[in-house]
Amino acid sequence: MPSINIHEAKTHLSRFVEEAASGREIVIARAGKPVARLVALEPAGSAPRELGLGRGQFKIPADFDHRDQTSVEAMFYGADGGADHGPGPAPDRERV
């Protein structure tokens, strides 16, 4: 396992990172004493996720897709449902 000094590591960091990524272990030394090791990381998340881990832990109401539909429509179209005017902004509001 080769040892390099800190100055050399700073000067040629990209090269040493490439070497570490290819599987080589590099020891960085200060005044001839090892202080750090540069190694490749293992790939994260390489295993596929298991589906259905939360099955049975949550209850979704039957009306979930239409819950509070009246109040949501009122927020978009106004309390009257937008029946008194055609497309475009409501008459009492200015365009920004």
PLY file of the C-alpha trace (Angstrom):
ply
format ascii 1.0
element vertex 96
property float x
property float y
property float z
element edge 95
property int vertex1
property int vertex2
end_header
0.00 0.00 0.00
1.80 3.14 -1.20
2.05 6.21 1.01
2.06 9.77 -0.32
2.62 13.05 1.49
-0.08 15.68 1.89
1.50 18.11 -0.59
1.55 15.44 -3.30
-2.05 14.47 -2.46
-3.20 18.09 -2.86
-1.26 18.55 -6.09
-2.53 15.35 -7.74
-5.85 14.83 -5.96
-7.85 14.06 -9.12
-5.40 11.36 -10.16
-5.44 9.76 -6.69
-9.26 9.84 -6.58
-9.36 8.01 -9.92
-6.90 5.42 -8.61
-8.96 4.93 -5.44
-12.14 4.59 -7.51
-10.49 1.80 -9.47
-9.88 -0.14 -6.24
-6.45 0.99 -5.10
-6.03 2.08 -1.47
-3.86 5.18 -0.95
-2.43 6.23 2.41
-1.76 9.92 2.98
1.04 10.77 5.41
2.15 13.86 7.27
5.84 13.97 8.17
6.10 10.29 7.20
3.29 9.17 9.57
0.03 7.85 8.05
-2.90 10.15 8.85
-5.59 9.26 6.27
-6.63 6.57 3.83
-8.21 7.24 0.44
-10.47 4.38 -0.68
-13.42 3.95 -3.04
-16.96 4.14 -1.68
-19.29 1.22 -2.11
-22.20 1.98 -4.43
-25.19 3.16 -2.43
-28.67 1.86 -3.04
-27.71 -0.83 -5.50
-30.37 -3.24 -4.18
-33.91 -2.59 -5.43
-36.45 -1.40 -2.88
-38.94 -3.89 -1.54
-42.50 -2.88 -2.36
-45.39 -3.11 0.06
-43.59 -2.52 3.35
-46.40 -0.25 4.58
-49.26 -2.48 3.42
-51.98 -2.66 6.06
-50.54 0.17 8.16
-52.59 2.95 6.58
-56.31 3.31 5.94
-57.36 5.45 2.98
-60.99 6.65 3.10
-63.24 5.56 0.24
-63.98 9.23 -0.60
-60.27 10.20 -0.66
-60.34 11.42 -4.28
-63.37 13.65 -3.63
-62.73 14.73 -0.05
-63.54 18.44 0.50
-64.33 18.79 -3.20
-66.82 21.61 -2.57
-64.34 23.75 -0.64
-61.56 23.12 -3.20
-63.89 24.15 -6.05
-64.85 27.26 -4.08
-61.16 28.18 -3.78
-60.66 27.84 -7.54
-63.96 29.14 -8.88
-65.27 31.30 -6.06
-68.11 30.64 -3.64
-70.72 30.91 -6.43
-68.93 28.34 -8.58
-67.99 30.94 -11.22
-71.48 30.84 -12.75
-71.93 34.61 -13.16
-69.04 35.26 -15.54
-67.31 33.62 -18.46
-63.69 32.57 -18.78
-61.01 34.85 -17.37
-60.51 36.52 -14.01
-63.45 37.25 -11.77
-64.87 40.74 -12.44
-64.10 42.00 -8.91
-60.40 41.04 -9.14
-57.61 42.74 -11.03
-55.20 40.86 -13.24
-51.62 40.84 -12.00
0 1
1 2
2 3
3 4
4 5
5 6
6 7
7 8
8 9
9 10
10 11
11 12
12 13
13 14
14 15
15 16
16 17
17 18
18 19
19 20
20 21
21 22
22 23
23 24
24 25
25 26
26 27
27 28
28 29
29 30
30 31
31 32
32 33
33 34
34 35
35 36
36 37
37 38
38 39
39 40
40 41
41 42
42 43
43 44
44 45
45 46
46 47
47 48
48 49
49 50
50 51
51 52
52 53
53 54
54 55
55 56
56 57
57 58
58 59
59 60
60 61
61 62
62 63
63 64
64 65
65 66
66 67
67 68
68 69
69 70
70 71
71 72
72 73
73 74
74 75
75 76
76 77
77 78
78 79
79 80
80 81
81 82
82 83
83 84
84 85
85 86
86 87
87 88
88 89
89 90
90 91
91 92
92 93
93 94
94 95
